[in-house]
Amino acid sequence: MNQTNLKQSETEIFSEKEIILISLVFIGFWIGINIFFRFIASFFNRGLSTYWPVGKVEPMIPSILGIIIAISIFFGFLIILKLNSKYDFNLYYIILIGIVLIMGTNIIHGLWKGFVTPNEGSGGLTFHWEALEIVNPYDFIRTHNDRQENMHLHARTHPPGAVLLYYLLYKIFFFSGLISAAILIISAVFSSYFLYKILKREINEGISLYITFLFLLIPAIQVYYLANIYAIVTTLILGVIYFYMHPNNKIGLSVTIVFLFLIASLTFMLVFVLGLLFCFESLKSFKTKSIKNFFNLYIISLCLFIFFVVFLVLFDFNYIVSFLYASKEENPQGFRLFADPYDYFITRIEDILEILFFFGPFLFILLKRGIPIMKKESPDFHLLMVSAIIILLTLFLAGVYQTGETARACSYIYPFLLFPIAFYFNDNNFSLKEKNKLLILVFVQAIMMQAMGYYKW
């Protein structure tokens, strides 16, 4: 080991004083911003949710059993880190551990509230209730445009594939708790695999594994990857990125189109993925003075158009009409900036802050540290992250997403936020002790959030 690496390995990611200070500032910031915006709300004679900017949460005092489970999970996690230092776990062990930890932090709420309620929801809002009413899948798609306004809330704002996915899962597993677990397992396995493979193209294997593990520990993933259709969407988006950048253009383009078909079937956030790809290629062409990759986007757009036409002919389902209705559902009084400027402003700020809250202060600081390194070492990864943020902010400005949704419905943004952190670790030879310290800090926030609140939707 040379002197430079020796010096880097002795560097702390965060000192003990910094950890205490960052934690106190983090808590103080959220209290302060809640008070500040509560004052703004009172000035306009409007209300603000008690725990703003987290819109959907039931604060709770954990039961004795819940406390025991939380403590057991934490010490189990420490044992896992110890074993990892000895046996050097591969990707498959890391994925398995991540799944077990997500299940564990959700069991803090009990089996029913932890696994069944996230799928069934409350008040008949979720895909669960719409899926139970399906008699014939073909008829469901064929009549979707006509029935959309009378469907349960989540079904009204999604293409028919979202409900059909739950219909299929019910046919296989029968029980809501098993469906929640199935969504978690499918999402965790494939999103971790794709993230690892994406990172490994420019990051060494050890750091790629580490960041993949870190991804599974993020509070947003720990809280919302169970029973969340956007965990599936996040997985598919990572698949799009992986195959779009595949060295074999024919294979990459073909599988990218298939994944985009699946995304289009499940969510109207197809606009995010297409916007991301177009923004990425636009920024890249501006830097390289080349537009050759726009041909791939042309092929993708043409195939998606054919896909929509085929659905219209075979199933009498108009994707554009369904999309416009969903947009109207999000903004029933018209564009909120004009219909209700106060609500527009408050919810836009809330959408951004909730993502950051579920990301955590330590990762946010490392994100900032890593951006200059990533920009220098990998322009493509930098442009990917910038494009993802630009498109998401554009959607926010357009009025997409209401209160208390973004850490769940925008879970696909978190892998992009981890890119700079991966380059930061790749550029610094931190000791295993320091790396484990960050894993503990991130996971402790997830455990505390699970133990102190129930994040329903």
N, C-alpha and C positions, 0 to 999 in steps of 0.2 A: 504493500500500500504506500503510495507516494505521500509527501508531506501535505499536499493540498487536500487530498482525500481524508487524511488523518485529521486535518483541521476542520473539515466539513462534518466529519462524523461526530465531532465533539460539540457541534453547534446545536443549541436547543431550538426546537420549533417555537415553543412558548416557554418562558421561564415560569416559575411558580407565582411570582408577583404579577406577571402578565396575565396568567390564567385567572387569578382572583380579580384583577382590575377589569379584564374583558368581560368576565361574568357579571360583575357589578354594573358596568356600563350597559351591558346588554339588558339586564333587568330594568335599570333606571331609564334607558331609552324607551322601552315599551310602555312603561308607566307614564313617562313624560309625554310621549306622543299621544297616548290615550287621553290624557288630561288636556293637552293642547287642542286636539281636534274636538273634544267634548265642548271646549270653550267656543270653537268655531261653530259647532252645531247649535249651541245656545244663542249665538249671535244671530243666526238665521231662523231661530225658533224651531229647530228640527232636532230629531233624536239621533242617538248613536248607540249601537249595541254595547252592552256592558264591557265585553272583553275585546272590543275592537283593537286591532285590525283582524283578529281571529273571529270570523263571523259565526261559524257553526261549532260551538263547543258547549258541553255541559260540565262545568267545574264539579269536582267530586272529591270527597275524602275517601281514600281507598280503604277497603275492608281489611281486617287483620290478615285474611287469606291473601288478598291482593298485595299487601305489603310483603308477606312471606314470599310470594311468587316473584315480585319485583327484586327483592334481595337475592333470591336464589338464582334468578336470571343473571344478575350482575356478577355474582361470584362464579357462576358457570361460565360467563363470558371471560373472566380473568383466567380461568383454567384453560379455556380454549386458546387464549393468547399464549399461555405458557406452553401448551402442547404444540402450537404452531411454530414457536421458536425452536422446538426440538425436532419436529418432523417435517417442517416446511410444507404445509398443505398445498395441494394443487387446486386448479379451478373448481373441480367437482366437489371437493370437500368444502371449499369456501362457499359455493352456492348452497350446499346442504346446510351448512352452519347458518347462513343468512336466512334461509327459509325457517329453520327452527327458532331463530331469534325473533323473527317477525311474528311467528305464531305465539311465541312465549310472551312478548310484550302485549299482544292482544288478549291473551288469556288472563291478564291482570283484571280485565273487565268481567271475567267469567266466560264460560263456554257459549252460553246463549247470546249474551250481549256482545261478546267478542267476535263470534263467528256467524251467528244467524242474523242478528239485527243489521249488521252492515250490508247484507245481501237483500233482506226484505224491507229495510228502512222502516219508516213510520208514516202513517197517513196515506198509504197507497201511492207513494211517489215513484217508486223504483221500477226497473225493468222486470223485476220478479213478478209483479202483479199482472203486467201486460202479457208476459210469457205464459202464465197460467191460463189465459183466455184463448190462446191459439188452438184452433182445431185443425186447420189445414195451412201449412206454411206458404204454399203457393197463393192461396186466397188472402193471406195476411199481407203479402207483398203487393198483390194486385189491388187491394182496397186501401192500401196505406195512405195514399194522398187524400182519399175521401174521409177516412176515419181519423186522420192525424190530430185534428183539433179536439177530438173527444177521448184521446188516449191519456194514460197517466203521464204525469209531468215529464219524467225523464225520457219516456218514449216519444213524446211530442217534439223533442228537440234533437232527435237522432234519426239516422236512416234506419230502415227495418232490420238491417243486419245485427244491430245491437240487441234487439229483443230476441231475434232468432238465435243468437249465440246462447242466451240464457235458456231458451226453449230446448236447444240441443243439450246443454249441460244438465237440465232437469231430466231429460230422457235417459241420460247416462247415470247421474248420481242421485236423483230423487230428492235429496235433502239439502236445504239451504247451506248448512254448515259445511258439507262436503263440497258444495259448489264454490263457496268462499275460499276453501283450501285449494281447490283445483285451479282457480284463477291465480292465486298467489304462486303456486308451484310452476304453472306454465309461464307466467310472467317473469318470475325470478330466474328461472333456468335460462330462458332464451334472451332476456334483456341483459343478464350478466354475461352470457356467452358473446353476444354481439358487442357489448361495451368493451370487453376484454380484447376481442379481435380487432376492434377499431383502434384502441390504444396501442396495441402491440405493433402496429405498423410503424409507429415512430417512437414508442416508449419501450424500455427494456421489459422483459417478461416479469421480473419481480415487482416492479412498480405498477405494471398493468394489473397484476393480481391484487396488489394492495388497494388500488383505486377502485377496483371492482368490489372488493370487500367493503370499502368505505361507502360506496354507493348504497349497498344493502343496509347500512347502519344509519343513513340520513333519516332524521325524524319524519320527514314527509313520506319516505318509503316504508318505514316501520309502521306508521299510522295508517297509510292509505293504500298499500299494495295488496291488502286483503280485500277480496270481493269488489275490487274497483275495475271497471271496464277500461279505465284510462291507464291501468297497469298494462293491459293488453295493447292499448294504443301506443304507449311508450315503447314497448317491445318491438312493435311493427315499425315505428319511426327509427329506432336504432337499426333495425334490419334494413330499412331503406338507405340509411347513411352507409352502412357496411357494404352493401352490394352496389350502391351508386359509385362508390370509390374503389370498387373491385378492379384489380389489374387486368382481368379478362373482361373487356368491354361488352361482349355479346352475352356472357353469363350474367354479368352484373346488371346490365340494362334489362334483361328478361326478368330476372327475379325482382328487381326494383319495381317493375310494372305490376307484377303479381302482388307484392306487398302494398302497393298503392291502391290496388283494387280492394284489398282487405280493409285498409284504412277507410276508404270511401264507403264501404259497406257498414262500418261501425260508427263513424263519426263524421261530422261536417268539418272537423279540424283537418281534413284533407287540405284546406286552404292554407293551414300553417305549413304543412310539408311542402306543398308546391311553392308557396311563397319563399320558404327557406332555400329550396333548390335554385329558384330564379334569382334570389338575392345573392346567394353564394356565387353563382356563375357570373352575375353582373359585376360584383366587386372583383372577382378574379380576372375577368376580361378587361376591366379597367386598369388593373395592375400589369397584366401580361400583354395587353393589346391584341388578344386573340379571342375569337368567338366560336372556335371549333366545337366546344362542348354544348353549345346551344342547340346543336342538331339532336343530341340525346334528349333534351327537354322538349323539342318539337315532337319526337317519336313518342315520348311519354304522354304529352298532351293529346296527341292524336289517338293513342290507345285508350286513354281515359274517355275521350269523346265517344269512341266506338262503344265502350263499355256502357256509358249512359244511354246511348241509342238502343243497344241490345236490350237493356232492362226496360226501356220504354216500349219496345216492340213485343217482347216476350211476356212481360209482367204488367204492362200498362202503368209502370211506376215512373213518374217524372221526378228525377233527382233535383232539378233546379227548383221546381215548385215546392218540394219538401224543404229544401234549403232555405228558401225565402220565407216559408211559414215559420221555421225554427228561428230565423233572424227576427221576425216579428214578435215571436214569443219572448225573446230576450229583451226586446224594446217595444212593448205593446203600445206605448204612447208616441212612438216615433223615436228618432235619434235623441238619446237622452241629454246630450249636450244642449239641445234646444228645448226639449220637453221638461227637463228637470236638471238644470245646471249644477245645483248643489249635490244631488244624488250622483250625477255623473262624476263630478270631481272627487267626492268622498270614496266612491266604489273603485275608481281607477287607482287611487292611492292605496286603498285596502288590498286590491289585487296584487300590487307589487310587493307591499310589505308582508303579506301573508306568505308569499313564496320565500322571502328572505328569512322570516321567522322560523319556518320549517326547515330551512337550510342550516341555520345556526351561525353564531358569531365567529367561531374559529375557522370554519370553512370559508366564510365570506372574506376574512382577512387574508387567508391563503390564496383565494381567488385573485385578489388584488395583487398579491406578490407575484403570482405566476403569469399574469397577463403579459408583462414585458418580455419574459423568457419565451413564452409560447409564440409571441409575435415575431421574435427574432429567429427561433429555431424551426417553426412550422407555420408558414403563412396560411396554408390550407386549413389547419385546425383553428387558427385564429379567426379566419374568415367564416368558418362554420359557426363558431360561437357567436361572433358579431351578428351574423345573419339570423340566427335563431332568436337572439335578443331583439333585434330590429323588428322582425315579423311579429313576435309576441307583443311587443309594445304597440305596434300598429294595430293589432287586433284589439288591444285594450282601448286605444284611442277611438276605434270604430264602435265601441260600446259592448264588445263581446265579454261575457262572464259578468255575473252579478255578484252579490255579496257572499263571502265565505266559500269560494269554490276553487281558488287557484292552486293551492298546494295539492289538491286532489286532481282536479281536471287538467292542470298544467304540469303534472309530474314529468312529462316528457322534456321539460326544460332542464331538469337537474343533471342529466348526463353531460350536457353542454357546459354547465357551470363547473363541472369537475375537470374538464380538459386542462385549464390553466394550472390547476392543482397537480395534475399528473406531471406536467412539464416542470413545475417547481420541485417536486420530489425527484424527478429524473435528473435535474441539474444539481441537486444537493445530496450528498451521501450521508443522510441521517442514520443514526443508529437505530437498531430494532426497538430499543427502549423508547426513543422519541416517537417513532412511528406508532407504537402501541399506545403512547400517551394520547395522541390525537384520536385514535380509534375509541379510546375510553371516554374522552371528552364528548365526542359526537354521540356515542351510544348512551351515555349518562343523560344527556338532554332528551333523547328519545324515551328512555325509561321514565324519567320524571314527567314528561308531557303525558305519557300514557297513564301514569299513576294518578295524575292530578286532574285529568280531563278526559271527557268522552267526546270524540269528534265525529258526530253523526252528520248526515246530509239528507 
